[in-house]
Amino acid sequence: MGFDFNYMLELLPILLKYLGTTMEMAIWCLFFALILSVILANIRVFKIPVLDQLSQLYISFSVAHHCWSTILLYYGLLRYSRGWLV
């Protein structure tokens, strides 16, 4: 089993058909992430009492979540994909 270049060329028009939707979703995600980051940065800079602590909790959770999900994805796939490897 290997990479089938002809099959990829057959699927390319289907993938390109939805490229606009994918790019639109990515732009919307970046837009909302920018708004959220500006709000969180202003809360942290001006040290609004309760919101500053909540923003610290949110930021630490989101960073830890990405670290753990990366570790679990890497080692989990490595452990449970032994039968899939060719």
MOPAC internal coordinates of N, CA, C and O (Angstrom, degrees):
PM7 1SCF
backbone

  N    0.0000 0     0.00 0     0.00 0    0    0    0
  C    1.4497 1     0.00 0     0.00 0    1    0    0
  C    1.5222 1   107.61 1     0.00 0    2    1    0
  O    1.2310 1   121.08 1   -52.58 1    3    2    1
  N    1.2996 1   115.54 1   127.42 1    3    2    1
  C    1.4500 1   120.14 1  -179.07 1    5    3    2
  C    1.5145 1   109.88 1  -144.04 1    6    5    3
  O    1.2310 1   121.51 1    10.61 1    7    6    5
  N    1.2909 1   114.71 1  -169.39 1    7    6    5
  C    1.4544 1   121.33 1  -179.46 1    9    7    6
  C    1.5173 1   108.61 1   -80.27 1   10    9    7
  O    1.2310 1   120.35 1   -56.07 1   11   10    9
  N    1.3277 1   116.94 1   123.93 1   11   10    9
  C    1.4582 1   121.92 1  -179.93 1   13   11   10
  C    1.5229 1   108.92 1  -101.10 1   14   13   11
  O    1.2310 1   120.79 1   -77.25 1   15   14   13
  N    1.3120 1   116.09 1   102.75 1   15   14   13
  C    1.4623 1   121.75 1  -176.08 1   17   15   14
  C    1.5261 1   111.37 1   -66.74 1   18   17   15
  O    1.2310 1   119.73 1   142.67 1   19   18   17
  N    1.3316 1   118.13 1   -37.33 1   19   18   17
  C    1.4710 1   120.94 1   179.77 1   21   19   18
  C    1.5257 1   111.43 1   -65.41 1   22   21   19
  O    1.2310 1   120.65 1   140.75 1   23   22   21
  N    1.3220 1   116.37 1   -39.25 1   23   22   21
  C    1.4636 1   120.12 1   177.69 1   25   23   22
  C    1.5245 1   110.81 1   -64.91 1   26   25   23
  O    1.2310 1   120.82 1   141.57 1   27   26   25
  N    1.3406 1   116.05 1   -38.43 1   27   26   25
  C    1.4574 1   119.65 1   177.35 1   29   27   26
  C    1.5307 1   110.66 1   -63.39 1   30   29   27
  O    1.2310 1   120.30 1   140.11 1   31   30   29
  N    1.3342 1   117.03 1   -39.89 1   31   30   29
  C    1.4646 1   120.28 1   178.16 1   33   31   30
  C    1.5258 1   111.65 1   -65.43 1   34   33   31
  O    1.2310 1   120.11 1   147.72 1   35   34   33
  N    1.3268 1   117.39 1   -32.28 1   35   34   33
  C    1.4650 1   120.76 1   176.31 1   37   35   34
  C    1.5241 1   111.30 1   -67.77 1   38   37   35
  O    1.2310 1   120.31 1   142.98 1   39   38   37
  N    1.3233 1   117.02 1   -37.02 1   39   38   37
  C    1.4618 1   121.21 1  -177.85 1   41   39   38
  C    1.5200 1   113.40 1   -84.03 1   42   41   39
  O    1.2310 1   119.95 1   165.60 1   43   42   41
  N    1.3133 1   117.69 1   -14.40 1   43   42   41
  C    1.4585 1   121.35 1  -175.79 1   45   43   42
  C    1.5285 1   113.61 1   -57.33 1   46   45   43
  O    1.2310 1   118.22 1   136.87 1   47   46   45
  N    1.3494 1   120.99 1   -43.13 1   47   46   45
  C    1.4735 1   118.90 1   177.38 1   49   47   46
  C    1.5273 1   113.32 1   -61.87 1   50   49   47
  O    1.2310 1   120.22 1   144.86 1   51   50   49
  N    1.3171 1   117.18 1   -35.14 1   51   50   49
  C    1.4677 1   120.28 1   178.49 1   53   51   50
  C    1.5214 1   109.91 1   -67.62 1   54   53   51
  O    1.2310 1   120.80 1   137.32 1   55   54   53
  N    1.3245 1   116.08 1   -42.68 1   55   54   53
  C    1.4615 1   119.74 1   179.13 1   57   55   54
  C    1.5226 1   111.41 1   -65.32 1   58   57   55
  O    1.2310 1   120.17 1   138.63 1   59   58   57
  N    1.3146 1   117.28 1   -41.37 1   59   58   57
  C    1.4633 1   120.69 1  -179.92 1   61   59   58
  C    1.5264 1   111.95 1   -67.97 1   62   61   59
  O    1.2310 1   120.65 1   153.38 1   63   62   61
  N    1.3292 1   116.36 1   -26.62 1   63   62   61
  C    1.4623 1   120.73 1   178.45 1   65   63   62
  C    1.5280 1   111.13 1   -61.59 1   66   65   63
  O    1.2310 1   120.26 1   144.84 1   67   66   65
  N    1.3245 1   117.10 1   -35.16 1   67   66   65
  C    1.4628 1   121.82 1  -177.30 1   69   67   66
  C    1.5264 1   113.33 1  -101.74 1   70   69   67
  O    1.2310 1   120.12 1  -170.82 1   71   70   69
  N    1.3098 1   117.37 1     9.18 1   71   70   69
  C    1.4574 1   120.88 1   179.33 1   73   71   70
  C    1.5244 1   111.52 1   -63.77 1   74   73   71
  O    1.2310 1   120.28 1   142.29 1   75   74   73
  N    1.3258 1   117.07 1   -37.71 1   75   74   73
  C    1.4643 1   120.79 1   178.21 1   77   75   74
  C    1.5195 1   112.12 1   -62.32 1   78   77   75
  O    1.2310 1   120.61 1   137.31 1   79   78   77
  N    1.3230 1   116.45 1   -42.69 1   79   78   77
  C    1.4605 1   120.84 1   178.34 1   81   79   78
  C    1.5237 1   110.83 1   -63.87 1   82   81   79
  O    1.2310 1   120.65 1   137.86 1   83   82   81
  N    1.3199 1   116.36 1   -42.14 1   83   82   81
  C    1.4608 1   120.42 1   178.83 1   85   83   82
  C    1.5186 1   111.28 1   -62.91 1   86   85   83
  O    1.2310 1   120.40 1   135.69 1   87   86   85
  N    1.3249 1   116.84 1   -44.31 1   87   86   85
  C    1.4615 1   120.46 1   179.76 1   89   87   86
  C    1.5281 1   111.06 1   -66.18 1   90   89   87
  O    1.2310 1   120.26 1   141.59 1   91   90   89
  N    1.3303 1   117.10 1   -38.41 1   91   90   89
  C    1.4607 1   120.16 1   178.07 1   93   91   90
  C    1.5242 1   111.11 1   -63.28 1   94   93   91
  O    1.2310 1   120.44 1   137.16 1   95   94   93
  N    1.3194 1   116.76 1   -42.84 1   95   94   93
  C    1.4630 1   119.96 1   177.83 1   97   95   94
  C    1.5214 1   111.20 1   -63.75 1   98   97   95
  O    1.2310 1   120.27 1   140.07 1   99   98   97
  N    1.3303 1   117.08 1   -39.93 1   99   98   97
  C    1.4616 1   120.49 1   179.58 1  101   99   98
  C    1.5227 1   110.90 1   -65.48 1  102  101   99
  O    1.2310 1   120.08 1   139.54 1  103  102  101
  N    1.3224 1   117.46 1   -40.46 1  103  102  101
  C    1.4671 1   120.91 1   179.76 1  105  103  102
  C    1.5197 1   110.57 1   -66.53 1  106  105  103
  O    1.2310 1   120.02 1   137.72 1  107  106  105
  N    1.3405 1   117.57 1   -42.28 1  107  106  105
  C    1.4693 1   119.89 1   177.55 1  109  107  106
  C    1.5252 1   110.91 1   -62.79 1  110  109  107
  O    1.2310 1   120.16 1   138.72 1  111  110  109
  N    1.3288 1   117.30 1   -41.28 1  111  110  109
  C    1.4715 1   120.03 1   178.35 1  113  111  110
  C    1.5181 1   111.26 1   -63.14 1  114  113  111
  O    1.2310 1   120.23 1   137.89 1  115  114  113
  N    1.3203 1   117.17 1   -42.11 1  115  114  113
  C    1.4627 1   120.24 1   177.72 1  117  115  114
  C    1.5221 1   111.27 1   -64.41 1  118  117  115
  O    1.2310 1   120.33 1   141.00 1  119  118  117
  N    1.3210 1   116.98 1   -39.00 1  119  118  117
  C    1.4627 1   121.67 1   179.69 1  121  119  118
  C    1.5287 1   110.92 1   -62.46 1  122  121  119
  O    1.2310 1   120.52 1   130.78 1  123  122  121
  N    1.3333 1   116.62 1   -49.22 1  123  122  121
  C    1.4623 1   119.56 1  -179.17 1  125  123  122
  C    1.5328 1   111.77 1   -69.84 1  126  125  123
  O    1.2310 1   120.28 1   147.17 1  127  126  125
  N    1.3243 1   117.07 1   -32.83 1  127  126  125
  C    1.4671 1   119.73 1   175.81 1  129  127  126
  C    1.5229 1   110.85 1   -65.74 1  130  129  127
  O    1.2310 1   120.34 1   142.52 1  131  130  129
  N    1.3257 1   116.96 1   -37.48 1  131  130  129
  C    1.4618 1   120.33 1   177.77 1  133  131  130
  C    1.5246 1   110.91 1   -65.40 1  134  133  131
  O    1.2310 1   120.42 1   136.59 1  135  134  133
  N    1.3255 1   116.80 1   -43.41 1  135  134  133
  C    1.4682 1   120.46 1   178.24 1  137  135  134
  C    1.5282 1   110.31 1   -62.12 1  138  137  135
  O    1.2310 1   120.41 1   133.09 1  139  138  137
  N    1.3310 1   116.82 1   -46.91 1  139  138  137
  C    1.4642 1   120.39 1  -179.82 1  141  139  138
  C    1.5248 1   111.33 1   -62.91 1  142  141  139
  O    1.2310 1   120.21 1   139.56 1  143  142  141
  N    1.3213 1   117.21 1   -40.44 1  143  142  141
  C    1.4653 1   119.32 1  -179.04 1  145  143  142
  C    1.5204 1   112.04 1   -68.47 1  146  145  143
  O    1.2310 1   119.79 1   144.34 1  147  146  145
  N    1.3272 1   118.01 1   -35.66 1  147  146  145
  C    1.4682 1   120.20 1   176.97 1  149  147  146
  C    1.5277 1   110.04 1   -66.62 1  150  149  147
  O    1.2310 1   120.36 1   138.37 1  151  150  149
  N    1.3212 1   116.92 1   -41.63 1  151  150  149
  C    1.4674 1   120.47 1   178.40 1  153  151  150
  C    1.5276 1   110.39 1   -63.11 1  154  153  151
  O    1.2310 1   120.35 1   132.80 1  155  154  153
  N    1.3392 1   116.94 1   -47.20 1  155  154  153
  C    1.4631 1   120.10 1  -179.90 1  157  155  154
  C    1.5240 1   111.82 1   -64.98 1  158  157  155
  O    1.2310 1   120.21 1   141.89 1  159  158  157
  N    1.3206 1   117.20 1   -38.11 1  159  158  157
  C    1.4664 1   119.68 1   178.70 1  161  159  158
  C    1.5195 1   111.00 1   -65.00 1  162  161  159
  O    1.2310 1   119.87 1   138.79 1  163  162  161
  N    1.3299 1   117.86 1   -41.21 1  163  162  161
  C    1.4665 1   120.51 1   178.08 1  165  163  162
  C    1.5247 1   111.51 1   -65.68 1  166  165  163
  O    1.2310 1   120.31 1   141.93 1  167  166  165
  N    1.3152 1   117.02 1   -38.07 1  167  166  165
  C    1.4651 1   120.00 1   176.85 1  169  167  166
  C    1.5225 1   110.04 1   -63.26 1  170  169  167
  O    1.2310 1   120.23 1   138.17 1  171  170  169
  N    1.3447 1   117.17 1   -41.83 1  171  170  169
  C    1.4651 1   120.47 1  -178.94 1  173  171  170
  C    1.5246 1   111.80 1   -71.11 1  174  173  171
  O    1.2310 1   119.94 1   142.97 1  175  174  173
  N    1.3403 1   117.72 1   -37.03 1  175  174  173
  C    1.4674 1   120.67 1  -178.00 1  177  175  174
  C    1.5189 1   110.97 1   -70.02 1  178  177  175
  O    1.2310 1   120.75 1   135.55 1  179  178  177
  N    1.3359 1   116.17 1   -44.45 1  179  178  177
  C    1.4600 1   119.79 1  -177.27 1  181  179  178
  C    1.5256 1   112.90 1   -86.96 1  182  181  179
  O    1.2310 1   120.06 1   178.12 1  183  182  181
  N    1.3247 1   117.49 1    -1.88 1  183  182  181
  C    1.4666 1   124.31 1   174.88 1  185  183  182
  C    1.5346 1   112.77 1    49.70 1  186  185  183
  O    1.2310 1   121.22 1  -123.51 1  187  186  185
  N    1.3168 1   115.28 1    56.49 1  187  186  185
  C    1.4611 1   121.44 1   174.63 1  189  187  186
  C    1.5327 1   106.53 1   -71.07 1  190  189  187
  O    1.2310 1   119.91 1   -58.40 1  191  190  189
  N    1.3561 1   117.77 1   121.60 1  191  190  189
  C    1.4714 1   121.85 1  -163.80 1  193  191  190
  C    1.5301 1   116.78 1   -47.62 1  194  193  191
  O    1.2310 1   119.29 1   115.01 1  195  194  193
  N    1.2980 1   118.96 1   -64.99 1  195  194  193
  C    1.4658 1   120.17 1  -174.45 1  197  195  194
  C    1.5240 1   110.42 1   -76.75 1  198  197  195
  O    1.2310 1   120.68 1   140.49 1  199  198  197
  N    1.3193 1   116.30 1   -39.51 1  199  198  197
  C    1.4575 1   119.87 1  -177.70 1  201  199  198
  C    1.5275 1   112.07 1   -67.04 1  202  201  199
  O    1.2310 1   120.15 1   149.32 1  203  202  201
  N    1.3287 1   117.32 1   -30.68 1  203  202  201
  C    1.4629 1   120.15 1   178.01 1  205  203  202
  C    1.5266 1   110.62 1   -64.63 1  206  205  203
  O    1.2310 1   120.47 1   137.00 1  207  206  205
  N    1.3182 1   116.71 1   -43.00 1  207  206  205
  C    1.4655 1   119.86 1   178.62 1  209  207  206
  C    1.5279 1   111.32 1   -67.49 1  210  209  207
  O    1.2310 1   120.65 1   140.39 1  211  210  209
  N    1.3359 1   116.36 1   -39.61 1  211  210  209
  C    1.4625 1   119.14 1   177.58 1  213  211  210
  C    1.5255 1   111.56 1   -65.51 1  214  213  211
  O    1.2310 1   120.69 1   141.69 1  215  214  213
  N    1.3282 1   116.28 1   -38.31 1  215  214  213
  C    1.4651 1   118.73 1   179.00 1  217  215  214
  C    1.5260 1   111.05 1   -67.99 1  218  217  215
  O    1.2310 1   120.05 1   143.34 1  219  218  217
  N    1.3313 1   117.50 1   -36.66 1  219  218  217
  C    1.4668 1   120.19 1   175.77 1  221  219  218
  C    1.5298 1   110.64 1   -62.98 1  222  221  219
  O    1.2310 1   120.63 1   138.74 1  223  222  221
  N    1.3169 1   116.41 1   -41.26 1  223  222  221
  C    1.4585 1   120.83 1   178.25 1  225  223  222
  C    1.5244 1   110.72 1   -63.76 1  226  225  223
  O    1.2310 1   120.50 1   134.92 1  227  226  225
  N    1.3267 1   116.64 1   -45.08 1  227  226  225
  C    1.4611 1   121.17 1   179.67 1  229  227  226
  C    1.5268 1   111.22 1   -62.45 1  230  229  227
  O    1.2310 1   120.30 1   135.41 1  231  230  229
  N    1.3212 1   117.03 1   -44.59 1  231  230  229
  C    1.4635 1   120.92 1  -178.54 1  233  231  230
  C    1.5243 1   110.63 1   -66.24 1  234  233  231
  O    1.2310 1   120.13 1   135.58 1  235  234  233
  N    1.3269 1   117.37 1   -44.42 1  235  234  233
  C    1.4688 1   119.17 1  -179.90 1  237  235  234
  C    1.5245 1   111.03 1   -65.90 1  238  237  235
  O    1.2310 1   120.10 1   142.91 1  239  238  237
  N    1.3346 1   117.42 1   -37.09 1  239  238  237
  C    1.4612 1   120.11 1   177.61 1  241  239  238
  C    1.5199 1   111.05 1   -66.35 1  242  241  239
  O    1.2310 1   120.21 1   136.36 1  243  242  241
  N    1.3327 1   117.20 1   -43.64 1  243  242  241
  C    1.4624 1   119.13 1  -177.45 1  245  243  242
  C    1.5230 1   111.61 1   -67.64 1  246  245  243
  O    1.2310 1   119.76 1   143.04 1  247  246  245
  N    1.3268 1   118.06 1   -36.96 1  247  246  245
  C    1.4655 1   120.39 1   177.42 1  249  247  246
  C    1.5270 1   109.91 1   -68.56 1  250  249  247
  O    1.2310 1   120.41 1   135.41 1  251  250  249
  N    1.3207 1   116.82 1   -44.59 1  251  250  249
  C    1.4637 1   120.09 1   179.98 1  253  251  250
  C    1.5241 1   111.07 1   -64.67 1  254  253  251
  O    1.2310 1   120.42 1   142.45 1  255  254  253
  N    1.3247 1   116.81 1   -37.55 1  255  254  253
  C    1.4595 1   120.56 1   179.60 1  257  255  254
  C    1.5220 1   110.56 1   -61.37 1  258  257  255
  O    1.2310 1   119.89 1   136.26 1  259  258  257
  N    1.3151 1   117.81 1   -43.74 1  259  258  257
  C    1.4633 1   120.22 1  -179.66 1  261  259  258
  C    1.5237 1   111.41 1   -67.54 1  262  261  259
  O    1.2310 1   120.42 1   142.01 1  263  262  261
  N    1.3091 1   116.80 1   -37.99 1  263  262  261
  C    1.4700 1   119.50 1   177.93 1  265  263  262
  C    1.5226 1   110.70 1   -64.45 1  266  265  263
  O    1.2310 1   120.44 1   132.02 1  267  266  265
  N    1.3244 1   116.76 1   -47.98 1  267  266  265
  C    1.4578 1   120.12 1  -178.40 1  269  267  266
  C    1.5171 1   112.01 1   -67.66 1  270  269  267
  O    1.2310 1   120.14 1   140.25 1  271  270  269
  N    1.3298 1   117.34 1   -39.75 1  271  270  269
  C    1.4623 1   118.32 1   179.82 1  273  271  270
  C    1.5233 1   110.99 1   -66.39 1  274  273  271
  O    1.2310 1   120.01 1   145.11 1  275  274  273
  N    1.3297 1   117.58 1   -34.89 1  275  274  273
  C    1.4636 1   120.21 1   176.47 1  277  275  274
  C    1.5224 1   110.68 1   -66.14 1  278  277  275
  O    1.2310 1   120.28 1   135.71 1  279  278  277
  N    1.3169 1   117.07 1   -44.29 1  279  278  277
  C    1.4641 1   120.77 1   179.65 1  281  279  278
  C    1.5274 1   110.42 1   -64.19 1  282  281  279
  O    1.2310 1   120.24 1   133.66 1  283  282  281
  N    1.3341 1   117.14 1   -46.34 1  283  282  281
  C    1.4608 1   119.93 1  -179.47 1  285  283  282
  C    1.5191 1   111.76 1   -66.15 1  286  285  283
  O    1.2310 1   120.24 1   141.90 1  287  286  285
  N    1.3171 1   117.14 1   -38.10 1  287  286  285
  C    1.4567 1   119.90 1   178.45 1  289  287  286
  C    1.5219 1   110.49 1   -64.63 1  290  289  287
  O    1.2310 1   120.55 1   133.77 1  291  290  289
  N    1.3225 1   116.55 1   -46.23 1  291  290  289
  C    1.4645 1   120.09 1  -178.02 1  293  291  290
  C    1.5257 1   111.43 1   -65.51 1  294  293  291
  O    1.2310 1   120.39 1   125.58 1  295  294  293
  N    1.3194 1   116.87 1   -54.42 1  295  294  293
  C    1.4578 1   119.31 1  -176.39 1  297  295  294
  C    1.5255 1   112.20 1   -77.47 1  298  297  295
  O    1.2310 1   119.94 1   150.33 1  299  298  297
  N    1.3218 1   117.72 1   -29.67 1  299  298  297
  C    1.4558 1   119.91 1   177.22 1  301  299  298
  C    1.5153 1   111.76 1   -67.51 1  302  301  299
  O    1.2310 1   120.59 1   135.92 1  303  302  301
  N    1.3166 1   116.47 1   -44.08 1  303  302  301
  C    1.4575 1   118.96 1   176.90 1  305  303  302
  C    1.5187 1   111.21 1   -66.05 1  306  305  303
  O    1.2310 1   120.88 1   143.81 1  307  306  305
  N    1.3102 1   115.93 1   -36.19 1  307  306  305
  C    1.4587 1   119.64 1   179.30 1  309  307  306
  C    1.5245 1   110.71 1   -64.94 1  310  309  307
  O    1.2310 1   120.69 1   140.45 1  311  310  309
  N    1.3373 1   116.29 1   -39.55 1  311  310  309
  C    1.4627 1   119.56 1  -177.06 1  313  311  310
  C    1.5258 1   111.83 1   -76.12 1  314  313  311
  O    1.2310 1   120.23 1   135.23 1  315  314  313
  N    1.3397 1   117.16 1   -44.77 1  315  314  313
  C    1.4584 1   119.95 1  -172.08 1  317  315  314
  C    1.5183 1   113.55 1   -93.26 1  318  317  315
  O    1.2310 1   119.44 1   179.11 1  319  318  317
  N    1.3076 1   118.67 1    -0.89 1  319  318  317
  C    1.4573 1   119.51 1  -179.67 1  321  319  318
  C    1.5225 1   112.02 1  -105.28 1  322  321  319
  O    1.2310 1   119.91 1  -162.69 1  323  322  321
  N    1.3009 1   117.78 1    17.31 1  323  322  321
  C    1.4705 1   120.27 1  -179.39 1  325  323  322
  C    1.5299 1   111.11 1   -58.40 1  326  325  323
  O    1.2310 1   119.95 1   143.95 1  327  326  325
  N    1.3162 1   117.69 1   -36.05 1  327  326  325
  C    1.4566 1   120.35 1   179.48 1  329  327  326
  C    1.5176 1   112.87 1   -77.27 1  330  329  327
  O    1.2310 1   119.97 1   162.41 1  331  330  329
  N    1.3218 1   117.66 1   -17.59 1  331  330  329
  C    1.4678 1   120.65 1  -177.99 1  333  331  330
  C    1.5118 1   112.43 1   -85.74 1  334  333  331
  O    1.2310 1   120.31 1   157.95 1  335  334  333
  N    1.3284 1   117.02 1   -22.05 1  335  334  333
  C    1.4587 1   119.91 1  -175.46 1  337  335  334
  C    1.5208 1   110.33 1   -67.79 1  338  337  335
  O    1.2310 1   121.25 1   -41.09 1  339  338  337
  N    1.3139 1   115.21 1   138.91 1  339  338  337
  C    1.4642 1   120.04 1  -179.49 1  341  339  338
  C    1.5031 1   109.03 1  -113.88 1  342  341  339
  O    1.2310 1   120.10 1   180.00 1  343  342  341

